[in-house]
Amino acid sequence: MSLATRIYLARFYQVLAFAAVFVLNPLNPLVALAQEDSEGGVVETGPPWTYQMAKITLAMLLLLGLAIGAIYYRLIVRRRRGDA
């Protein structure tokens, strides 16, 4: 495995690890949007949690698609052209 491939994969896994920590962290700002009112109930001050999860899912799917496209370009397209 070439040095460029190792660096690329290391950065890719760093981004995935950061995203996982951000999404799963109980203290992240998305979870902190909920506040208790005077009666003890919880009032959402931001968009509903399902809407936020849908946005996160779309962002992660976009990142996954970009990563797959980059890997395809590096492994298939460059080899067919003889650049590898």
Buried (B, 14 or more C-beta within 10 A) or exposed (E): EEEEEEEBEEEBEEEBEEBEEEBEEEEEEBEEBEEEEEEEEEEEEEEEEEEBEEEBEEEBEEBEEEBEEEBEEBEEEEEEEEEE
